[in-house]
Amino acid sequence: MTFARVHHYFYWRSKGVNVPEYFKNEGFSNVGIRVGLDVVNNRTALIQLGEVVNDSLRTGIILIIIYTAPR
């Protein structure tokens, strides 16, 4: 989940698409989300991550949040 790319999630969410439900219907029970410094340093990105987490938990998807350190 990079701040520059997460807009796709919220675009489809604004169109009424439940993205976590889509993954669940495809047979996934867990999803990994890679996060980096943009989530740590950007309050908006952190809030958006919280929304993704809450949407996923409501759907029954288990999240694996993976921190990717800068190179």
PDB file with SEQRES, HELIX, SHEET and CRYST1 records, atoms N, CA, C and O in Angstrom:
SEQRES   1 A   71  MET THR PHE ALA ARG VAL HIS HIS TYR PHE TYR TRP ARG          
SEQRES   2 A   71  SER LYS GLY VAL ASN VAL PRO GLU TYR PHE LYS ASN GLU          
SEQRES   3 A   71  GLY PHE SER ASN VAL GLY ILE ARG VAL GLY LEU ASP VAL          
SEQRES   4 A   71  VAL ASN ASN ARG THR ALA LEU ILE GLN LEU GLY GLU VAL          
SEQRES   5 A   71  VAL ASN ASP SER LEU ARG THR GLY ILE ILE LEU ILE ILE          
SEQRES   6 A   71  ILE TYR THR ALA PRO ARG                                      
HELIX    1 AA1 HIS A    7  SER A   14  1                                   8    
HELIX    2 AA2 VAL A   19  ASN A   25  1                                   7    
HELIX    3 AA3 LEU A   37  ASN A   41  1                                   5    
HELIX    4 AA4 ARG A   43  THR A   59  1                                  17    
SHEET    1 AA1 2 ASN A  30  VAL A  35  0                                        
SHEET    2 AA1 2 ILE A  62  TYR A  67  1                                        
CRYST1    1.000    1.000    1.000  90.00  90.00  90.00 P 1           1          
ATOM      1  N   MET A   1       0.851  -1.177   0.000  1.00  0.00           N  
ATOM      2  CA  MET A   1       0.000   0.000   0.000  1.00  0.00           C  
ATOM      3  C   MET A   1       0.888   1.228   0.000  1.00  0.00           C  
ATOM      4  O   MET A   1       1.368   1.671   1.044  1.00  0.00           O  
ATOM      5  N   THR A   2       1.095   1.761  -1.172  1.00  0.00           N  
ATOM      6  CA  THR A   2       1.815   3.020  -1.237  1.00  0.00           C  
ATOM      7  C   THR A   2       0.781   4.119  -1.427  1.00  0.00           C  
ATOM      8  O   THR A   2      -0.249   3.925  -2.072  1.00  0.00           O  
ATOM      9  N   PHE A   3       1.073   5.245  -0.867  1.00  0.00           N  
ATOM     10  CA  PHE A   3       0.120   6.346  -0.937  1.00  0.00           C  
ATOM     11  C   PHE A   3      -0.222   6.684  -2.385  1.00  0.00           C  
ATOM     12  O   PHE A   3      -1.356   7.047  -2.696  1.00  0.00           O  
ATOM     13  N   ALA A   4       0.758   6.564  -3.256  1.00  0.00           N  
ATOM     14  CA  ALA A   4       0.528   6.882  -4.669  1.00  0.00           C  
ATOM     15  C   ALA A   4      -0.395   5.871  -5.348  1.00  0.00           C  
ATOM     16  O   ALA A   4      -1.047   6.214  -6.334  1.00  0.00           O  
ATOM     17  N   ARG A   5      -0.468   4.639  -4.852  1.00  0.00           N  
ATOM     18  CA  ARG A   5      -1.252   3.601  -5.505  1.00  0.00           C  
ATOM     19  C   ARG A   5      -2.565   3.267  -4.817  1.00  0.00           C  
ATOM     20  O   ARG A   5      -3.432   2.645  -5.430  1.00  0.00           O  
ATOM     21  N   VAL A   6      -2.733   3.655  -3.582  1.00  0.00           N  
ATOM     22  CA  VAL A   6      -3.932   3.278  -2.837  1.00  0.00           C  
ATOM     23  C   VAL A   6      -5.187   3.955  -3.401  1.00  0.00           C  
ATOM     24  O   VAL A   6      -6.304   3.557  -3.070  1.00  0.00           O  
ATOM     25  N   HIS A   7      -5.012   4.960  -4.237  1.00  0.00           N  
ATOM     26  CA  HIS A   7      -6.184   5.637  -4.800  1.00  0.00           C  
ATOM     27  C   HIS A   7      -7.048   4.673  -5.614  1.00  0.00           C  
ATOM     28  O   HIS A   7      -8.246   4.915  -5.761  1.00  0.00           O  
ATOM     29  N   HIS A   8      -6.480   3.592  -6.146  1.00  0.00           N  
ATOM     30  CA  HIS A   8      -7.269   2.598  -6.885  1.00  0.00           C  
ATOM     31  C   HIS A   8      -8.304   1.950  -5.953  1.00  0.00           C  
ATOM     32  O   HIS A   8      -9.465   1.769  -6.321  1.00  0.00           O  
ATOM     33  N   TYR A   9      -7.860   1.610  -4.750  1.00  0.00           N  
ATOM     34  CA  TYR A   9      -8.766   0.997  -3.770  1.00  0.00           C  
ATOM     35  C   TYR A   9      -9.944   1.931  -3.489  1.00  0.00           C  
ATOM     36  O   TYR A   9     -11.103   1.518  -3.523  1.00  0.00           O  
ATOM     37  N   PHE A  10      -9.628   3.189  -3.212  1.00  0.00           N  
ATOM     38  CA  PHE A  10     -10.680   4.133  -2.847  1.00  0.00           C  
ATOM     39  C   PHE A  10     -11.518   4.557  -4.048  1.00  0.00           C  
ATOM     40  O   PHE A  10     -12.676   4.940  -3.888  1.00  0.00           O  
ATOM     41  N   TYR A  11     -10.947   4.493  -5.244  1.00  0.00           N  
ATOM     42  CA  TYR A  11     -11.749   4.745  -6.449  1.00  0.00           C  
ATOM     43  C   TYR A  11     -12.846   3.693  -6.556  1.00  0.00           C  
ATOM     44  O   TYR A  11     -14.019   4.036  -6.709  1.00  0.00           O  
ATOM     45  N   TRP A  12     -12.476   2.410  -6.478  1.00  0.00           N  
ATOM     46  CA  TRP A  12     -13.470   1.340  -6.602  1.00  0.00           C  
ATOM     47  C   TRP A  12     -14.424   1.330  -5.414  1.00  0.00           C  
ATOM     48  O   TRP A  12     -15.607   1.024  -5.560  1.00  0.00           O  
ATOM     49  N   ARG A  13     -13.911   1.663  -4.257  1.00  0.00           N  
ATOM     50  CA  ARG A  13     -14.768   1.743  -3.068  1.00  0.00           C  
ATOM     51  C   ARG A  13     -15.836   2.816  -3.271  1.00  0.00           C  
ATOM     52  O   ARG A  13     -16.990   2.617  -2.890  1.00  0.00           O  
ATOM     53  N   SER A  14     -15.462   3.955  -3.871  1.00  0.00           N  
ATOM     54  CA  SER A  14     -16.421   5.038  -4.117  1.00  0.00           C  
ATOM     55  C   SER A  14     -17.478   4.637  -5.145  1.00  0.00           C  
ATOM     56  O   SER A  14     -18.555   5.232  -5.196  1.00  0.00           O  
ATOM     57  N   LYS A  15     -17.175   3.639  -5.956  1.00  0.00           N  
ATOM     58  CA  LYS A  15     -18.124   3.134  -6.961  1.00  0.00           C  
ATOM     59  C   LYS A  15     -19.003   2.021  -6.401  1.00  0.00           C  
ATOM     60  O   LYS A  15     -19.814   1.441  -7.123  1.00  0.00           O  
ATOM     61  N   GLY A  16     -18.838   1.720  -5.091  1.00  0.00           N  
ATOM     62  CA  GLY A  16     -19.665   0.709  -4.455  1.00  0.00           C  
ATOM     63  C   GLY A  16     -19.082  -0.692  -4.484  1.00  0.00           C  
ATOM     64  O   GLY A  16     -19.754  -1.648  -4.098  1.00  0.00           O  
ATOM     65  N   VAL A  17     -17.836  -0.829  -4.938  1.00  0.00           N  
ATOM     66  CA  VAL A  17     -17.189  -2.135  -4.987  1.00  0.00           C  
ATOM     67  C   VAL A  17     -16.530  -2.409  -3.634  1.00  0.00           C  
ATOM     68  O   VAL A  17     -15.730  -1.607  -3.150  1.00  0.00           O  
ATOM     69  N   ASN A  18     -16.870  -3.537  -3.037  1.00  0.00           N  
ATOM     70  CA  ASN A  18     -16.249  -3.950  -1.780  1.00  0.00           C  
ATOM     71  C   ASN A  18     -15.033  -4.795  -2.160  1.00  0.00           C  
ATOM     72  O   ASN A  18     -15.157  -5.991  -2.425  1.00  0.00           O  
ATOM     73  N   VAL A  19     -13.874  -4.170  -2.184  1.00  0.00           N  
ATOM     74  CA  VAL A  19     -12.652  -4.835  -2.641  1.00  0.00           C  
ATOM     75  C   VAL A  19     -12.325  -6.061  -1.784  1.00  0.00           C  
ATOM     76  O   VAL A  19     -12.027  -7.114  -2.347  1.00  0.00           O  
ATOM     77  N   PRO A  20     -12.367  -5.972  -0.448  1.00  0.00           N  
ATOM     78  CA  PRO A  20     -12.108  -7.183   0.335  1.00  0.00           C  
ATOM     79  C   PRO A  20     -13.099  -8.315   0.035  1.00  0.00           C  
ATOM     80  O   PRO A  20     -12.721  -9.487   0.036  1.00  0.00           O  
ATOM     81  N   GLU A  21     -14.340  -7.973  -0.216  1.00  0.00           N  
ATOM     82  CA  GLU A  21     -15.351  -8.987  -0.555  1.00  0.00           C  
ATOM     83  C   GLU A  21     -14.992  -9.668  -1.875  1.00  0.00           C  
ATOM     84  O   GLU A  21     -15.203 -10.870  -2.038  1.00  0.00           O  
ATOM     85  N   TYR A  22     -14.455  -8.903  -2.805  1.00  0.00           N  
ATOM     86  CA  TYR A  22     -14.010  -9.472  -4.078  1.00  0.00           C  
ATOM     87  C   TYR A  22     -12.943 -10.532  -3.832  1.00  0.00           C  
ATOM     88  O   TYR A  22     -13.015 -11.628  -4.388  1.00  0.00           O  
ATOM     89  N   PHE A  23     -11.952 -10.211  -3.000  1.00  0.00           N  
ATOM     90  CA  PHE A  23     -10.897 -11.178  -2.698  1.00  0.00           C  
ATOM     91  C   PHE A  23     -11.466 -12.406  -1.990  1.00  0.00           C  
ATOM     92  O   PHE A  23     -11.065 -13.533  -2.277  1.00  0.00           O  
ATOM     93  N   LYS A  24     -12.396 -12.187  -1.071  1.00  0.00           N  
ATOM     94  CA  LYS A  24     -13.007 -13.302  -0.351  1.00  0.00           C  
ATOM     95  C   LYS A  24     -13.763 -14.210  -1.311  1.00  0.00           C  
ATOM     96  O   LYS A  24     -13.679 -15.434  -1.212  1.00  0.00           O  
ATOM     97  N   ASN A  25     -14.496 -13.613  -2.235  1.00  0.00           N  
ATOM     98  CA  ASN A  25     -15.247 -14.402  -3.224  1.00  0.00           C  
ATOM     99  C   ASN A  25     -14.324 -15.171  -4.166  1.00  0.00           C  
ATOM    100  O   ASN A  25     -14.726 -16.185  -4.736  1.00  0.00           O  
ATOM    101  N   GLU A  26     -13.106 -14.701  -4.331  1.00  0.00           N  
ATOM    102  CA  GLU A  26     -12.126 -15.401  -5.167  1.00  0.00           C  
ATOM    103  C   GLU A  26     -11.422 -16.519  -4.394  1.00  0.00           C  
ATOM    104  O   GLU A  26     -10.575 -17.217  -4.951  1.00  0.00           O  
ATOM    105  N   GLY A  27     -11.766 -16.690  -3.121  1.00  0.00           N  
ATOM    106  CA  GLY A  27     -11.242 -17.792  -2.339  1.00  0.00           C  
ATOM    107  C   GLY A  27     -10.118 -17.436  -1.374  1.00  0.00           C  
ATOM    108  O   GLY A  27      -9.559 -18.318  -0.721  1.00  0.00           O  
ATOM    109  N   PHE A  28      -9.787 -16.171  -1.280  1.00  0.00           N  
ATOM    110  CA  PHE A  28      -8.728 -15.753  -0.356  1.00  0.00           C  
ATOM    111  C   PHE A  28      -9.305 -15.558   1.046  1.00  0.00           C  
ATOM    112  O   PHE A  28     -10.391 -15.002   1.208  1.00  0.00           O  
ATOM    113  N   SER A  29      -8.573 -16.017   2.047  1.00  0.00           N  
ATOM    114  CA  SER A  29      -8.983 -15.785   3.425  1.00  0.00           C  
ATOM    115  C   SER A  29      -8.060 -14.791   4.111  1.00  0.00           C  
ATOM    116  O   SER A  29      -8.385 -14.264   5.174  1.00  0.00           O  
ATOM    117  N   ASN A  30      -6.904 -14.534   3.498  1.00  0.00           N  
ATOM    118  CA  ASN A  30      -5.991 -13.531   4.034  1.00  0.00           C  
ATOM    119  C   ASN A  30      -5.329 -12.787   2.885  1.00  0.00           C  
ATOM    120  O   ASN A  30      -5.198 -13.296   1.772  1.00  0.00           O  
ATOM    121  N   VAL A  31      -4.922 -11.579   3.193  1.00  0.00           N  
ATOM    122  CA  VAL A  31      -4.300 -10.709   2.192  1.00  0.00           C  
ATOM    123  C   VAL A  31      -3.133  -9.995   2.862  1.00  0.00           C  
ATOM    124  O   VAL A  31      -3.260  -9.509   3.986  1.00  0.00           O  
ATOM    125  N   GLY A  32      -2.005  -9.934   2.179  1.00  0.00           N  
ATOM    126  CA  GLY A  32      -0.854  -9.200   2.683  1.00  0.00           C  
ATOM    127  C   GLY A  32      -0.834  -7.782   2.141  1.00  0.00           C  
ATOM    128  O   GLY A  32      -1.060  -7.560   0.951  1.00  0.00           O  
ATOM    129  N   ILE A  33      -0.569  -6.846   2.999  1.00  0.00           N  
ATOM    130  CA  ILE A  33      -0.443  -5.444   2.594  1.00  0.00           C  
ATOM    131  C   ILE A  33       0.950  -4.974   2.991  1.00  0.00           C  
ATOM    132  O   ILE A  33       1.299  -4.969   4.172  1.00  0.00           O  
ATOM    133  N   ARG A  34       1.737  -4.585   2.009  1.00  0.00           N  
ATOM    134  CA  ARG A  34       3.063  -4.041   2.291  1.00  0.00           C  
ATOM    135  C   ARG A  34       2.946  -2.543   2.511  1.00  0.00           C  
ATOM    136  O   ARG A  34       2.349  -1.832   1.702  1.00  0.00           O  
ATOM    137  N   VAL A  35       3.510  -2.075   3.594  1.00  0.00           N  
ATOM    138  CA  VAL A  35       3.505  -0.646   3.888  1.00  0.00           C  
ATOM    139  C   VAL A  35       4.934  -0.176   4.106  1.00  0.00           C  
ATOM    140  O   VAL A  35       5.803  -0.949   4.509  1.00  0.00           O  
ATOM    141  N   GLY A  36       5.162   1.086   3.837  1.00  0.00           N  
ATOM    142  CA  GLY A  36       6.489   1.662   3.991  1.00  0.00           C  
ATOM    143  C   GLY A  36       6.427   2.987   4.714  1.00  0.00           C  
ATOM    144  O   GLY A  36       5.467   3.289   5.424  1.00  0.00           O  
ATOM    145  N   LEU A  37       7.465   3.767   4.520  1.00  0.00           N  
ATOM    146  CA  LEU A  37       7.577   5.044   5.224  1.00  0.00           C  
ATOM    147  C   LEU A  37       6.447   6.005   4.902  1.00  0.00           C  
ATOM    148  O   LEU A  37       6.082   6.827   5.742  1.00  0.00           O  
ATOM    149  N   ASP A  38       5.880   5.920   3.693  1.00  0.00           N  
ATOM    150  CA  ASP A  38       4.807   6.860   3.384  1.00  0.00           C  
ATOM    151  C   ASP A  38       3.632   6.687   4.336  1.00  0.00           C  
ATOM    152  O   ASP A  38       2.939   7.662   4.626  1.00  0.00           O  
ATOM    153  N   VAL A  39       3.385   5.480   4.830  1.00  0.00           N  
ATOM    154  CA  VAL A  39       2.305   5.280   5.798  1.00  0.00           C  
ATOM    155  C   VAL A  39       2.724   5.784   7.173  1.00  0.00           C  
ATOM    156  O   VAL A  39       1.907   6.330   7.915  1.00  0.00           O  
ATOM    157  N   VAL A  40       3.983   5.602   7.508  1.00  0.00           N  
ATOM    158  CA  VAL A  40       4.475   6.050   8.813  1.00  0.00           C  
ATOM    159  C   VAL A  40       4.530   7.577   8.877  1.00  0.00           C  
ATOM    160  O   VAL A  40       4.197   8.170   9.903  1.00  0.00           O  
ATOM    161  N   ASN A  41       4.945   8.203   7.793  1.00  0.00           N  
ATOM    162  CA  ASN A  41       5.168   9.649   7.779  1.00  0.00           C  
ATOM    163  C   ASN A  41       3.993  10.466   7.259  1.00  0.00           C  
ATOM    164  O   ASN A  41       4.033  11.695   7.326  1.00  0.00           O  
ATOM    165  N   ASN A  42       2.962   9.831   6.750  1.00  0.00           N  
ATOM    166  CA  ASN A  42       1.862  10.545   6.119  1.00  0.00           C  
ATOM    167  C   ASN A  42       0.564  10.186   6.845  1.00  0.00           C  
ATOM    168  O   ASN A  42       0.072   9.063   6.737  1.00  0.00           O  
ATOM    169  N   ARG A  43       0.022  11.142   7.578  1.00  0.00           N  
ATOM    170  CA  ARG A  43      -1.186  10.887   8.366  1.00  0.00           C  
ATOM    171  C   ARG A  43      -2.353  10.436   7.494  1.00  0.00           C  
ATOM    172  O   ARG A  43      -3.113   9.553   7.893  1.00  0.00           O  
ATOM    173  N   THR A  44      -2.505  11.017   6.328  1.00  0.00           N  
ATOM    174  CA  THR A  44      -3.593  10.627   5.425  1.00  0.00           C  
ATOM    175  C   THR A  44      -3.456   9.166   5.031  1.00  0.00           C  
ATOM    176  O   THR A  44      -4.440   8.427   5.021  1.00  0.00           O  
ATOM    177  N   ALA A  45      -2.231   8.747   4.706  1.00  0.00           N  
ATOM    178  CA  ALA A  45      -2.007   7.347   4.330  1.00  0.00           C  
ATOM    179  C   ALA A  45      -2.295   6.417   5.507  1.00  0.00           C  
ATOM    180  O   ALA A  45      -2.829   5.325   5.314  1.00  0.00           O  
ATOM    181  N   LEU A  46      -1.950   6.838   6.714  1.00  0.00           N  
ATOM    182  CA  LEU A  46      -2.217   6.022   7.894  1.00  0.00           C  
ATOM    183  C   LEU A  46      -3.720   5.877   8.122  1.00  0.00           C  
ATOM    184  O   LEU A  46      -4.193   4.795   8.470  1.00  0.00           O  
ATOM    185  N   ILE A  47      -4.458   6.941   7.931  1.00  0.00           N  
ATOM    186  CA  ILE A  47      -5.920   6.893   8.061  1.00  0.00           C  
ATOM    187  C   ILE A  47      -6.503   5.969   6.996  1.00  0.00           C  
ATOM    188  O   ILE A  47      -7.405   5.181   7.281  1.00  0.00           O  
ATOM    189  N   GLN A  48      -5.989   6.065   5.770  1.00  0.00           N  
ATOM    190  CA  GLN A  48      -6.475   5.203   4.701  1.00  0.00           C  
ATOM    191  C   GLN A  48      -6.168   3.735   4.987  1.00  0.00           C  
ATOM    192  O   GLN A  48      -6.999   2.865   4.725  1.00  0.00           O  
ATOM    193  N   LEU A  49      -4.985   3.457   5.520  1.00  0.00           N  
ATOM    194  CA  LEU A  49      -4.657   2.092   5.901  1.00  0.00           C  
ATOM    195  C   LEU A  49      -5.656   1.586   6.934  1.00  0.00           C  
ATOM    196  O   LEU A  49      -6.098   0.440   6.857  1.00  0.00           O  
ATOM    197  N   GLY A  50      -6.010   2.416   7.884  1.00  0.00           N  
ATOM    198  CA  GLY A  50      -7.008   2.037   8.882  1.00  0.00           C  
ATOM    199  C   GLY A  50      -8.343   1.691   8.250  1.00  0.00           C  
ATOM    200  O   GLY A  50      -9.015   0.755   8.683  1.00  0.00           O  
ATOM    201  N   GLU A  51      -8.730   2.442   7.229  1.00  0.00           N  
ATOM    202  CA  GLU A  51      -9.989   2.162   6.539  1.00  0.00           C  
ATOM    203  C   GLU A  51      -9.928   0.841   5.789  1.00  0.00           C  
ATOM    204  O   GLU A  51     -10.893   0.076   5.795  1.00  0.00           O  
ATOM    205  N   VAL A  52      -8.794   0.566   5.141  1.00  0.00           N  
ATOM    206  CA  VAL A  52      -8.618  -0.707   4.435  1.00  0.00           C  
ATOM    207  C   VAL A  52      -8.685  -1.863   5.439  1.00  0.00           C  
ATOM    208  O   VAL A  52      -9.332  -2.878   5.183  1.00  0.00           O  
ATOM    209  N   VAL A  53      -8.015  -1.700   6.579  1.00  0.00           N  
ATOM    210  CA  VAL A  53      -8.020  -2.730   7.617  1.00  0.00           C  
ATOM    211  C   VAL A  53      -9.447  -2.961   8.111  1.00  0.00           C  
ATOM    212  O   VAL A  53      -9.888  -4.107   8.194  1.00  0.00           O  
ATOM    213  N   ASN A  54     -10.162  -1.911   8.434  1.00  0.00           N  
ATOM    214  CA  ASN A  54     -11.530  -2.056   8.935  1.00  0.00           C  
ATOM    215  C   ASN A  54     -12.446  -2.688   7.897  1.00  0.00           C  
ATOM    216  O   ASN A  54     -13.251  -3.555   8.238  1.00  0.00           O  
ATOM    217  N   ASP A  55     -12.341  -2.273   6.633  1.00  0.00           N  
ATOM    218  CA  ASP A  55     -13.149  -2.877   5.565  1.00  0.00           C  
ATOM    219  C   ASP A  55     -12.876  -4.376   5.473  1.00  0.00           C  
ATOM    220  O   ASP A  55     -13.797  -5.179   5.329  1.00  0.00           O  
ATOM    221  N   SER A  56     -11.597  -4.739   5.556  1.00  0.00           N  
ATOM    222  CA  SER A  56     -11.205  -6.140   5.433  1.00  0.00           C  
ATOM    223  C   SER A  56     -11.710  -6.961   6.615  1.00  0.00           C  
ATOM    224  O   SER A  56     -12.231  -8.061   6.427  1.00  0.00           O  
ATOM    225  N   LEU A  57     -11.561  -6.439   7.823  1.00  0.00           N  
ATOM    226  CA  LEU A  57     -12.013  -7.164   9.007  1.00  0.00           C  
ATOM    227  C   LEU A  57     -13.522  -7.360   9.003  1.00  0.00           C  
ATOM    228  O   LEU A  57     -14.010  -8.414   9.412  1.00  0.00           O  
ATOM    229  N   ARG A  58     -14.262  -6.360   8.548  1.00  0.00           N  
ATOM    230  CA  ARG A  58     -15.730  -6.492   8.457  1.00  0.00           C  
ATOM    231  C   ARG A  58     -16.120  -7.592   7.469  1.00  0.00           C  
ATOM    232  O   ARG A  58     -17.165  -8.226   7.619  1.00  0.00           O  
ATOM    233  N   THR A  59     -15.280  -7.814   6.466  1.00  0.00           N  
ATOM    234  CA  THR A  59     -15.554  -8.824   5.449  1.00  0.00           C  
ATOM    235  C   THR A  59     -15.094 -10.210   5.890  1.00  0.00           C  
ATOM    236  O   THR A  59     -15.496 -11.214   5.303  1.00  0.00           O  
ATOM    237  N   GLY A  60     -14.254 -10.269   6.918  1.00  0.00           N  
ATOM    238  CA  GLY A  60     -13.744 -11.547   7.380  1.00  0.00           C  
ATOM    239  C   GLY A  60     -12.399 -11.914   6.778  1.00  0.00           C  
ATOM    240  O   GLY A  60     -11.953 -13.055   6.899  1.00  0.00           O  
ATOM    241  N   ILE A  61     -11.756 -10.966   6.137  1.00  0.00           N  
ATOM    242  CA  ILE A  61     -10.424 -11.175   5.570  1.00  0.00           C  
ATOM    243  C   ILE A  61      -9.385 -10.923   6.674  1.00  0.00           C  
ATOM    244  O   ILE A  61      -9.459  -9.924   7.389  1.00  0.00           O  
ATOM    245  N   ILE A  62      -8.436 -11.827   6.800  1.00  0.00           N  
ATOM    246  CA  ILE A  62      -7.338 -11.648   7.742  1.00  0.00           C  
ATOM    247  C   ILE A  62      -6.223 -10.907   7.026  1.00  0.00           C  
ATOM    248  O   ILE A  62      -5.794 -11.307   5.944  1.00  0.00           O  
ATOM    249  N   LEU A  63      -5.759  -9.831   7.632  1.00  0.00           N  
ATOM    250  CA  LEU A  63      -4.704  -9.029   7.011  1.00  0.00           C  
ATOM    251  C   LEU A  63      -3.346  -9.368   7.597  1.00  0.00           C  
ATOM    252  O   LEU A  63      -3.202  -9.595   8.798  1.00  0.00           O  
ATOM    253  N   ILE A  64      -2.367  -9.396   6.730  1.00  0.00           N  
ATOM    254  CA  ILE A  64      -0.979  -9.538   7.127  1.00  0.00           C  
ATOM    255  C   ILE A  64      -0.307  -8.246   6.687  1.00  0.00           C  
ATOM    256  O   ILE A  64      -0.103  -8.023   5.494  1.00  0.00           O  
ATOM    257  N   ILE A  65       0.036  -7.396   7.650  1.00  0.00           N  
ATOM    258  CA  ILE A  65       0.653  -6.114   7.329  1.00  0.00           C  
ATOM    259  C   ILE A  65       2.165  -6.288   7.424  1.00  0.00           C  
ATOM    260  O   ILE A  65       2.695  -6.678   8.465  1.00  0.00           O  
ATOM    261  N   ILE A  66       2.845  -5.992   6.328  1.00  0.00           N  
ATOM    262  CA  ILE A  66       4.279  -6.197   6.205  1.00  0.00           C  
ATOM    263  C   ILE A  66       4.942  -4.837   6.032  1.00  0.00           C  
ATOM    264  O   ILE A  66       4.640  -4.107   5.088  1.00  0.00           O  
ATOM    265  N   TYR A  67       5.843  -4.503   6.945  1.00  0.00           N  
ATOM    266  CA  TYR A  67       6.581  -3.249   6.826  1.00  0.00           C  
ATOM    267  C   TYR A  67       7.775  -3.463   5.916  1.00  0.00           C  
ATOM    268  O   TYR A  67       8.564  -4.382   6.135  1.00  0.00           O  
ATOM    269  N   THR A  68       7.918  -2.625   4.897  1.00  0.00           N  
ATOM    270  CA  THR A  68       9.057  -2.695   4.001  1.00  0.00           C  
ATOM    271  C   THR A  68       9.974  -1.515   4.318  1.00  0.00           C  
ATOM    272  O   THR A  68       9.608  -0.355   4.134  1.00  0.00           O  
ATOM    273  N   ALA A  69      11.147  -1.832   4.788  1.00  0.00           N  
ATOM    274  CA  ALA A  69      12.109  -0.791   5.157  1.00  0.00           C  
ATOM    275  C   ALA A  69      12.678  -0.126   3.912  1.00  0.00           C  
ATOM    276  O   ALA A  69      12.800  -0.771   2.871  1.00  0.00           O  
ATOM    277  N   PRO A  70      13.027   1.149   4.001  1.00  0.00           N  
ATOM    278  CA  PRO A  70      13.635   1.819   2.850  1.00  0.00           C  
ATOM    279  C   PRO A  70      15.017   1.230   2.535  1.00  0.00           C  
ATOM    280  O   PRO A  70      15.715   0.721   3.412  1.00  0.00           O  
ATOM    281  N   ARG A  71      15.373   1.318   1.278  1.00  0.00           N  
ATOM    282  CA  ARG A  71      16.675   0.796   0.850  1.00  0.00           C  
ATOM    283  C   ARG A  71      17.753   1.812   1.004  1.00  0.00           C  
ATOM    284  O   ARG A  71      18.910   1.536   0.689  1.00  0.00           O  
TER     285      ARG A  71                                                      
END                                                                             
